[in-house]
Amino acid sequence: MSGTEKSKAHIEQAKGKAKEAMGRMAGNERMTAEGRADQAKGNARHAKEDIKDTFRH
């Protein structure tokens, strides 16, 4: 997995977790949902890179 893409995936996941936590603390459902969506994007990016690595090797 390329280091850059791996870093982007981890950052996106962390950003999503933070946004979700802040949304829960503030009682903001929209922010909580956006946090979950950011986490899902990070997970998808990570999965995509894992698949690419599988075919490279």
N, CA, C, O and CB atoms as a CASP TS submission, in Angstrom:
PFRMAT TS
TARGET T0000
AUTHOR 0000-0000-0000
METHOD Language model
MODEL 1
PARENT N/A
ATOM      1  N   MET     1       0.852  -1.167   0.000  1.00  0.00           N
ATOM      2  CA  MET     1       0.000   0.000   0.000  1.00  0.00           C
ATOM      3  C   MET     1       0.892   1.223   0.000  1.00  0.00           C
ATOM      4  O   MET     1       1.875   1.303   0.737  1.00  0.00           O
ATOM      5  CB  MET     1      -0.966   0.002   1.214  1.00  0.00           C
ATOM      6  N   SER     2       0.538   2.141  -0.816  1.00  0.00           N
ATOM      7  CA  SER     2       1.296   3.374  -0.869  1.00  0.00           C
ATOM      8  C   SER     2       1.147   4.106   0.457  1.00  0.00           C
ATOM      9  O   SER     2       0.054   4.185   1.018  1.00  0.00           O
ATOM     10  CB  SER     2       0.831   4.259  -2.048  1.00  0.00           C
ATOM     11  N   GLY     3       2.250   4.636   0.946  1.00  0.00           N
ATOM     12  CA  GLY     3       2.238   5.333   2.225  1.00  0.00           C
ATOM     13  C   GLY     3       1.308   6.519   2.246  1.00  0.00           C
ATOM     14  O   GLY     3       0.656   6.787   3.255  1.00  0.00           O
ATOM     15  N   THR     4       1.243   7.230   1.142  1.00  0.00           N
ATOM     16  CA  THR     4       0.393   8.413   1.071  1.00  0.00           C
ATOM     17  C   THR     4      -1.076   8.038   1.194  1.00  0.00           C
ATOM     18  O   THR     4      -1.814   8.655   1.961  1.00  0.00           O
ATOM     19  CB  THR     4       0.634   9.166  -0.233  1.00  0.00           C
ATOM     20  N   GLU     5      -1.498   7.043   0.453  1.00  0.00           N
ATOM     21  CA  GLU     5      -2.901   6.625   0.496  1.00  0.00           C
ATOM     22  C   GLU     5      -3.251   6.030   1.853  1.00  0.00           C
ATOM     23  O   GLU     5      -4.353   6.237   2.360  1.00  0.00           O
ATOM     24  CB  GLU     5      -3.194   5.607  -0.615  1.00  0.00           C
ATOM     25  N   LYS     6      -2.324   5.299   2.435  1.00  0.00           N
ATOM     26  CA  LYS     6      -2.558   4.714   3.758  1.00  0.00           C
ATOM     27  C   LYS     6      -2.736   5.827   4.787  1.00  0.00           C
ATOM     28  O   LYS     6      -3.618   5.749   5.643  1.00  0.00           O
ATOM     29  CB  LYS     6      -1.386   3.777   4.165  1.00  0.00           C
ATOM     30  N   SER     7      -1.914   6.846   4.707  1.00  0.00           N
ATOM     31  CA  SER     7      -2.024   7.976   5.625  1.00  0.00           C
ATOM     32  C   SER     7      -3.351   8.701   5.448  1.00  0.00           C
ATOM     33  O   SER     7      -4.000   9.066   6.428  1.00  0.00           O
ATOM     34  CB  SER     7      -0.864   8.948   5.415  1.00  0.00           C
ATOM     35  N   LYS     8      -3.749   8.908   4.208  1.00  0.00           N
ATOM     36  CA  LYS     8      -5.023   9.578   3.941  1.00  0.00           C
ATOM     37  C   LYS     8      -6.186   8.791   4.542  1.00  0.00           C
ATOM     38  O   LYS     8      -7.108   9.375   5.111  1.00  0.00           O
ATOM     39  CB  LYS     8      -5.230   9.756   2.426  1.00  0.00           C
ATOM     40  N   ALA     9      -6.140   7.475   4.416  1.00  0.00           N
ATOM     41  CA  ALA     9      -7.210   6.637   4.951  1.00  0.00           C
ATOM     42  C   ALA     9      -7.280   6.756   6.465  1.00  0.00           C
ATOM     43  O   ALA     9      -8.366   6.884   7.030  1.00  0.00           O
ATOM     44  CB  ALA     9      -7.003   5.174   4.544  1.00  0.00           C
ATOM     45  N   HIS    10      -6.134   6.715   7.119  1.00  0.00           N
ATOM     46  CA  HIS    10      -6.106   6.805   8.578  1.00  0.00           C
ATOM     47  C   HIS    10      -6.543   8.185   9.067  1.00  0.00           C
ATOM     48  O   HIS    10      -7.246   8.300  10.071  1.00  0.00           O
ATOM     49  CB  HIS    10      -4.706   6.489   9.096  1.00  0.00           C
ATOM     50  N   ILE    11      -6.131   9.215   8.363  1.00  0.00           N
ATOM     51  CA  ILE    11      -6.528  10.579   8.739  1.00  0.00           C
ATOM     52  C   ILE    11      -8.036  10.742   8.589  1.00  0.00           C
ATOM     53  O   ILE    11      -8.693  11.330   9.448  1.00  0.00           O
ATOM     54  CB  ILE    11      -5.784  11.631   7.874  1.00  0.00           C
ATOM     55  N   GLU    12      -8.574  10.223   7.501  1.00  0.00           N
ATOM     56  CA  GLU    12     -10.014  10.337   7.264  1.00  0.00           C
ATOM     57  C   GLU    12     -10.808   9.590   8.339  1.00  0.00           C
ATOM     58  O   GLU    12     -11.850  10.063   8.793  1.00  0.00           O
ATOM     59  CB  GLU    12     -10.371   9.795   5.869  1.00  0.00           C
ATOM     60  N   GLN    13     -10.308   8.427   8.736  1.00  0.00           N
ATOM     61  CA  GLN    13     -10.977   7.667   9.786  1.00  0.00           C
ATOM     62  C   GLN    13     -10.924   8.413  11.117  1.00  0.00           C
ATOM     63  O   GLN    13     -11.929   8.489  11.824  1.00  0.00           O
ATOM     64  CB  GLN    13     -10.339   6.281   9.929  1.00  0.00           C
ATOM     65  N   ALA    14      -9.763   8.964  11.463  1.00  0.00           N
ATOM     66  CA  ALA    14      -9.615   9.698  12.718  1.00  0.00           C
ATOM     67  C   ALA    14     -10.481  10.958  12.725  1.00  0.00           C
ATOM     68  O   ALA    14     -11.114  11.282  13.729  1.00  0.00           O
ATOM     69  CB  ALA    14      -8.144  10.067  12.949  1.00  0.00           C
ATOM     70  N   LYS    15     -10.499  11.658  11.599  1.00  0.00           N
ATOM     71  CA  LYS    15     -11.328  12.863  11.483  1.00  0.00           C
ATOM     72  C   LYS    15     -12.799  12.506  11.682  1.00  0.00           C
ATOM     73  O   LYS    15     -13.534  13.229  12.354  1.00  0.00           O
ATOM     74  CB  LYS    15     -11.118  13.545  10.104  1.00  0.00           C
ATOM     75  N   GLY    16     -13.219  11.398  11.101  1.00  0.00           N
ATOM     76  CA  GLY    16     -14.599  10.960  11.244  1.00  0.00           C
ATOM     77  C   GLY    16     -14.951  10.608  12.674  1.00  0.00           C
ATOM     78  O   GLY    16     -16.036  10.940  13.150  1.00  0.00           O
ATOM     79  N   LYS    17     -14.030   9.932  13.369  1.00  0.00           N
ATOM     80  CA  LYS    17     -14.282   9.576  14.766  1.00  0.00           C
ATOM     81  C   LYS    17     -14.408  10.828  15.631  1.00  0.00           C
ATOM     82  O   LYS    17     -15.275  10.908  16.501  1.00  0.00           O
ATOM     83  CB  LYS    17     -13.159   8.672  15.302  1.00  0.00           C
ATOM     84  N   ALA    18     -13.536  11.799  15.385  1.00  0.00           N
ATOM     85  CA  ALA    18     -13.583  13.041  16.157  1.00  0.00           C
ATOM     86  C   ALA    18     -14.880  13.798  15.879  1.00  0.00           C
ATOM     87  O   ALA    18     -15.521  14.305  16.799  1.00  0.00           O
ATOM     88  CB  ALA    18     -12.367  13.927  15.827  1.00  0.00           C
ATOM     89  N   LYS    19     -15.253  13.868  14.617  1.00  0.00           N
ATOM     90  CA  LYS    19     -16.477  14.594  14.243  1.00  0.00           C
ATOM     91  C   LYS    19     -17.710  13.907  14.844  1.00  0.00           C
ATOM     92  O   LYS    19     -18.633  14.572  15.314  1.00  0.00           O
ATOM     93  CB  LYS    19     -16.610  14.682  12.694  1.00  0.00           C
ATOM     94  N   GLU    20     -17.713  12.584  14.823  1.00  0.00           N
ATOM     95  CA  GLU    20     -18.837  11.847  15.396  1.00  0.00           C
ATOM     96  C   GLU    20     -18.928  12.101  16.907  1.00  0.00           C
ATOM     97  O   GLU    20     -20.019  12.314  17.436  1.00  0.00           O
ATOM     98  CB  GLU    20     -18.693  10.333  15.111  1.00  0.00           C
ATOM     99  N   ALA    21     -17.793  12.080  17.592  1.00  0.00           N
ATOM    100  CA  ALA    21     -17.783  12.326  19.036  1.00  0.00           C
ATOM    101  C   ALA    21     -18.256  13.739  19.366  1.00  0.00           C
ATOM    102  O   ALA    21     -19.028  13.939  20.304  1.00  0.00           O
ATOM    103  CB  ALA    21     -16.379  12.103  19.602  1.00  0.00           C
ATOM    104  N   MET    22     -17.791  14.713  18.591  1.00  0.00           N
ATOM    105  CA  MET    22     -18.217  16.095  18.819  1.00  0.00           C
ATOM    106  C   MET    22     -19.713  16.251  18.560  1.00  0.00           C
ATOM    107  O   MET    22     -20.398  16.971  19.287  1.00  0.00           O
ATOM    108  CB  MET    22     -17.420  17.058  17.922  1.00  0.00           C
ATOM    109  N   GLY    23     -20.211  15.593  17.546  1.00  0.00           N
ATOM    110  CA  GLY    23     -21.638  15.639  17.242  1.00  0.00           C
ATOM    111  C   GLY    23     -22.475  15.056  18.363  1.00  0.00           C
ATOM    112  O   GLY    23     -23.534  15.586  18.700  1.00  0.00           O
ATOM    113  N   ARG    24     -21.998  13.961  18.941  1.00  0.00           N
ATOM    114  CA  ARG    24     -22.729  13.348  20.057  1.00  0.00           C
ATOM    115  C   ARG    24     -22.719  14.256  21.277  1.00  0.00           C
ATOM    116  O   ARG    24     -23.734  14.405  21.956  1.00  0.00           O
ATOM    117  CB  ARG    24     -22.125  11.982  20.416  1.00  0.00           C
ATOM    118  N   MET    25     -21.559  14.868  21.555  1.00  0.00           N
ATOM    119  CA  MET    25     -21.457  15.757  22.710  1.00  0.00           C
ATOM    120  C   MET    25     -22.374  16.969  22.550  1.00  0.00           C
ATOM    121  O   MET    25     -23.001  17.412  23.512  1.00  0.00           O
ATOM    122  CB  MET    25     -20.004  16.214  22.906  1.00  0.00           C
ATOM    123  N   ALA    26     -22.448  17.495  21.347  1.00  0.00           N
ATOM    124  CA  ALA    26     -23.254  18.686  21.080  1.00  0.00           C
ATOM    125  C   ALA    26     -24.720  18.342  20.820  1.00  0.00           C
ATOM    126  O   ALA    26     -25.563  19.236  20.747  1.00  0.00           O
ATOM    127  CB  ALA    26     -22.685  19.442  19.891  1.00  0.00           C
ATOM    128  N   GLY    27     -25.024  17.063  20.681  1.00  0.00           N
ATOM    129  CA  GLY    27     -26.388  16.660  20.376  1.00  0.00           C
ATOM    130  C   GLY    27     -26.775  16.974  18.936  1.00  0.00           C
ATOM    131  O   GLY    27     -27.956  17.131  18.623  1.00  0.00           O
ATOM    132  N   ASN    28     -25.769  17.065  18.058  1.00  0.00           N
ATOM    133  CA  ASN    28     -25.983  17.417  16.666  1.00  0.00           C
ATOM    134  C   ASN    28     -25.983  16.141  15.821  1.00  0.00           C
ATOM    135  O   ASN    28     -24.928  15.567  15.552  1.00  0.00           O
ATOM    136  CB  ASN    28     -24.896  18.414  16.172  1.00  0.00           C
ATOM    137  N   GLU    29     -27.153  15.712  15.416  1.00  0.00           N
ATOM    138  CA  GLU    29     -27.282  14.474  14.643  1.00  0.00           C
ATOM    139  C   GLU    29     -26.583  14.561  13.283  1.00  0.00           C
ATOM    140  O   GLU    29     -26.007  13.582  12.810  1.00  0.00           O
ATOM    141  CB  GLU    29     -28.752  14.142  14.442  1.00  0.00           C
ATOM    142  N   ARG    30     -26.641  15.741  12.663  1.00  0.00           N
ATOM    143  CA  ARG    30     -26.017  15.888  11.340  1.00  0.00           C
ATOM    144  C   ARG    30     -24.504  15.701  11.428  1.00  0.00           C
ATOM    145  O   ARG    30     -23.917  15.018  10.589  1.00  0.00           O
ATOM    146  CB  ARG    30     -26.346  17.271  10.739  1.00  0.00           C
ATOM    147  N   MET    31     -23.871  16.296  12.427  1.00  0.00           N
ATOM    148  CA  MET    31     -22.423  16.161  12.582  1.00  0.00           C
ATOM    149  C   MET    31     -22.053  14.708  12.890  1.00  0.00           C
ATOM    150  O   MET    31     -21.044  14.198  12.404  1.00  0.00           O
ATOM    151  CB  MET    31     -21.908  17.096  13.701  1.00  0.00           C
ATOM    152  N   THR    32     -22.873  14.059  13.693  1.00  0.00           N
ATOM    153  CA  THR    32     -22.631  12.651  14.018  1.00  0.00           C
ATOM    154  C   THR    32     -22.686  11.800  12.745  1.00  0.00           C
ATOM    155  O   THR    32     -21.840  10.931  12.535  1.00  0.00           O
ATOM    156  CB  THR    32     -23.671  12.143  15.057  1.00  0.00           C
ATOM    157  N   ALA    33     -23.669  12.053  11.914  1.00  0.00           N
ATOM    158  CA  ALA    33     -23.807  11.303  10.656  1.00  0.00           C
ATOM    159  C   ALA    33     -22.644  11.597   9.712  1.00  0.00           C
ATOM    160  O   ALA    33     -22.147  10.693   9.041  1.00  0.00           O
ATOM    161  CB  ALA    33     -25.142  11.648   9.967  1.00  0.00           C
ATOM    162  N   GLU    34     -22.206  12.859   9.658  1.00  0.00           N
ATOM    163  CA  GLU    34     -21.062  13.206   8.812  1.00  0.00           C
ATOM    164  C   GLU    34     -19.806  12.491   9.296  1.00  0.00           C
ATOM    165  O   GLU    34     -18.989  12.056   8.485  1.00  0.00           O
ATOM    166  CB  GLU    34     -20.837  14.732   8.801  1.00  0.00           C
ATOM    167  N   GLY    35     -19.649  12.369  10.596  1.00  0.00           N
ATOM    168  CA  GLY    35     -18.508  11.648  11.153  1.00  0.00           C
ATOM    169  C   GLY    35     -18.513  10.189  10.747  1.00  0.00           C
ATOM    170  O   GLY    35     -17.478   9.629  10.386  1.00  0.00           O
ATOM    171  N   ARG    36     -19.685   9.578  10.808  1.00  0.00           N
ATOM    172  CA  ARG    36     -19.792   8.176  10.384  1.00  0.00           C
ATOM    173  C   ARG    36     -19.482   8.035   8.897  1.00  0.00           C
ATOM    174  O   ARG    36     -18.846   7.069   8.478  1.00  0.00           O
ATOM    175  CB  ARG    36     -21.200   7.624  10.686  1.00  0.00           C
ATOM    176  N   ALA    37     -19.935   9.001   8.104  1.00  0.00           N
ATOM    177  CA  ALA    37     -19.672   8.964   6.659  1.00  0.00           C
ATOM    178  C   ALA    37     -18.173   9.107   6.380  1.00  0.00           C
ATOM    179  O   ALA    37     -17.635   8.417   5.514  1.00  0.00           O
ATOM    180  CB  ALA    37     -20.459  10.086   5.935  1.00  0.00           C
ATOM    181  N   ASP    38     -17.502   9.999   7.110  1.00  0.00           N
ATOM    182  CA  ASP    38     -16.055  10.162   6.926  1.00  0.00           C
ATOM    183  C   ASP    38     -15.315   8.875   7.281  1.00  0.00           C
ATOM    184  O   ASP    38     -14.355   8.498   6.608  1.00  0.00           O
ATOM    185  CB  ASP    38     -15.529  11.329   7.786  1.00  0.00           C
ATOM    186  N   GLN    39     -15.763   8.207   8.332  1.00  0.00           N
ATOM    187  CA  GLN    39     -15.139   6.937   8.705  1.00  0.00           C
ATOM    188  C   GLN    39     -15.342   5.891   7.615  1.00  0.00           C
ATOM    189  O   GLN    39     -14.430   5.126   7.301  1.00  0.00           O
ATOM    190  CB  GLN    39     -15.710   6.428  10.037  1.00  0.00           C
ATOM    191  N   ALA    40     -16.526   5.865   7.047  1.00  0.00           N
ATOM    192  CA  ALA    40     -16.813   4.904   5.980  1.00  0.00           C
ATOM    193  C   ALA    40     -15.943   5.175   4.757  1.00  0.00           C
ATOM    194  O   ALA    40     -15.465   4.242   4.112  1.00  0.00           O
ATOM    195  CB  ALA    40     -18.300   4.958   5.593  1.00  0.00           C
ATOM    196  N   LYS    41     -15.736   6.465   4.437  1.00  0.00           N
ATOM    197  CA  LYS    41     -14.858   6.809   3.308  1.00  0.00           C
ATOM    198  C   LYS    41     -13.434   6.331   3.570  1.00  0.00           C
ATOM    199  O   LYS    41     -12.778   5.791   2.679  1.00  0.00           O
ATOM    200  CB  LYS    41     -14.866   8.334   3.056  1.00  0.00           C
ATOM    201  N   GLY    42     -12.964   6.534   4.792  1.00  0.00           N
ATOM    202  CA  GLY    42     -11.621   6.081   5.147  1.00  0.00           C
ATOM    203  C   GLY    42     -11.500   4.573   5.061  1.00  0.00           C
ATOM    204  O   GLY    42     -10.493   4.052   4.582  1.00  0.00           O
ATOM    205  N   ASN    43     -12.523   3.872   5.522  1.00  0.00           N
ATOM    206  CA  ASN    43     -12.517   2.409   5.438  1.00  0.00           C
ATOM    207  C   ASN    43     -12.522   1.939   3.989  1.00  0.00           C
ATOM    208  O   ASN    43     -11.838   0.976   3.642  1.00  0.00           O
ATOM    209  CB  ASN    43     -13.723   1.826   6.179  1.00  0.00           C
ATOM    210  N   ALA    44     -13.292   2.617   3.145  1.00  0.00           N
ATOM    211  CA  ALA    44     -13.353   2.249   1.729  1.00  0.00           C
ATOM    212  C   ALA    44     -12.012   2.494   1.046  1.00  0.00           C
ATOM    213  O   ALA    44     -11.557   1.672   0.251  1.00  0.00           O
ATOM    214  CB  ALA    44     -14.460   3.038   1.016  1.00  0.00           C
ATOM    215  N   ARG    45     -11.385   3.621   1.356  1.00  0.00           N
ATOM    216  CA  ARG    45     -10.071   3.926   0.779  1.00  0.00           C
ATOM    217  C   ARG    45      -9.058   2.863   1.192  1.00  0.00           C
ATOM    218  O   ARG    45      -8.248   2.419   0.378  1.00  0.00           O
ATOM    219  CB  ARG    45      -9.588   5.330   1.221  1.00  0.00           C
ATOM    220  N   HIS    46      -9.107   2.459   2.456  1.00  0.00           N
ATOM    221  CA  HIS    46      -8.188   1.446   2.968  1.00  0.00           C
ATOM    222  C   HIS    46      -8.428   0.117   2.266  1.00  0.00           C
ATOM    223  O   HIS    46      -7.475  -0.560   1.879  1.00  0.00           O
ATOM    224  CB  HIS    46      -8.347   1.286   4.493  1.00  0.00           C
ATOM    225  N   ALA    47      -9.677  -0.260   2.098  1.00  0.00           N
ATOM    226  CA  ALA    47     -10.015  -1.516   1.426  1.00  0.00           C
ATOM    227  C   ALA    47      -9.556  -1.488  -0.028  1.00  0.00           C
ATOM    228  O   ALA    47      -9.050  -2.487  -0.540  1.00  0.00           O
ATOM    229  CB  ALA    47     -11.530  -1.777   1.499  1.00  0.00           C
ATOM    230  N   LYS    48      -9.729  -0.353  -0.690  1.00  0.00           N
ATOM    231  CA  LYS    48      -9.310  -0.218  -2.083  1.00  0.00           C
ATOM    232  C   LYS    48      -7.804  -0.442  -2.203  1.00  0.00           C
ATOM    233  O   LYS    48      -7.347  -1.132  -3.114  1.00  0.00           O
ATOM    234  CB  LYS    48      -9.694   1.172  -2.637  1.00  0.00           C
ATOM    235  N   GLU    49      -7.042   0.135  -1.290  1.00  0.00           N
ATOM    236  CA  GLU    49      -5.597  -0.033  -1.337  1.00  0.00           C
ATOM    237  C   GLU    49      -5.186  -1.469  -1.028  1.00  0.00           C
ATOM    238  O   GLU    49      -4.222  -1.974  -1.603  1.00  0.00           O
ATOM    239  CB  GLU    49      -4.928   0.918  -0.361  1.00  0.00           C
ATOM    240  N   ASP    50      -5.908  -2.129  -0.126  1.00  0.00           N
ATOM    241  CA  ASP    50      -5.623  -3.537   0.163  1.00  0.00           C
ATOM    242  C   ASP    50      -5.838  -4.401  -1.073  1.00  0.00           C
ATOM    243  O   ASP    50      -5.052  -5.309  -1.342  1.00  0.00           O
ATOM    244  CB  ASP    50      -6.504  -4.038   1.314  1.00  0.00           C
ATOM    245  N   ILE    51      -6.892  -4.124  -1.818  1.00  0.00           N
ATOM    246  CA  ILE    51      -7.167  -4.882  -3.045  1.00  0.00           C
ATOM    247  C   ILE    51      -6.070  -4.630  -4.071  1.00  0.00           C
ATOM    248  O   ILE    51      -5.602  -5.561  -4.727  1.00  0.00           O
ATOM    249  CB  ILE    51      -8.550  -4.500  -3.631  1.00  0.00           C
ATOM    250  N   LYS    52      -5.662  -3.374  -4.210  1.00  0.00           N
ATOM    251  CA  LYS    52      -4.598  -3.061  -5.166  1.00  0.00           C
ATOM    252  C   LYS    52      -3.305  -3.775  -4.783  1.00  0.00           C
ATOM    253  O   LYS    52      -2.594  -4.272  -5.657  1.00  0.00           O
ATOM    254  CB  LYS    52      -4.365  -1.539  -5.236  1.00  0.00           C
ATOM    255  N   ASP    53      -2.988  -3.833  -3.480  1.00  0.00           N
ATOM    256  CA  ASP    53      -1.791  -4.526  -3.021  1.00  0.00           C
ATOM    257  C   ASP    53      -1.856  -6.011  -3.325  1.00  0.00           C
ATOM    258  O   ASP    53      -0.852  -6.626  -3.685  1.00  0.00           O
ATOM    259  CB  ASP    53      -1.596  -4.312  -1.535  1.00  0.00           C
ATOM    260  N   THR    54      -3.046  -6.585  -3.178  1.00  0.00           N
ATOM    261  CA  THR    54      -3.213  -8.018  -3.428  1.00  0.00           C
ATOM    262  C   THR    54      -2.876  -8.342  -4.881  1.00  0.00           C
ATOM    263  O   THR    54      -2.220  -9.346  -5.156  1.00  0.00           O
ATOM    264  CB  THR    54      -4.656  -8.467  -3.098  1.00  0.00           C
ATOM    265  N   PHE    55      -3.314  -7.509  -5.798  1.00  0.00           N
ATOM    266  CA  PHE    55      -3.047  -7.770  -7.220  1.00  0.00           C
ATOM    267  C   PHE    55      -1.625  -7.426  -7.628  1.00  0.00           C
ATOM    268  O   PHE    55      -1.129  -7.955  -8.623  1.00  0.00           O
ATOM    269  CB  PHE    55      -4.012  -6.990  -8.076  1.00  0.00           C
ATOM    270  N   ARG    56      -0.969  -6.566  -6.895  1.00  0.00           N
ATOM    271  CA  ARG    56       0.429  -6.234  -7.194  1.00  0.00           C
ATOM    272  C   ARG    56       1.377  -7.363  -6.831  1.00  0.00           C
ATOM    273  O   ARG    56       2.427  -7.532  -7.451  1.00  0.00           O
ATOM    274  CB  ARG    56       0.836  -4.974  -6.457  1.00  0.00           C
ATOM    275  N   HIS    57       0.996  -8.132  -5.821  1.00  0.00           N
ATOM    276  CA  HIS    57       1.906  -9.169  -5.329  1.00  0.00           C
ATOM    277  C   HIS    57       1.440 -10.448  -5.876  1.00  0.00           C
ATOM    278  O   HIS    57       2.041 -11.489  -5.610  1.00  0.00           O
ATOM    279  CB  HIS    57       1.978  -9.223  -3.795  1.00  0.00           C
TER
END
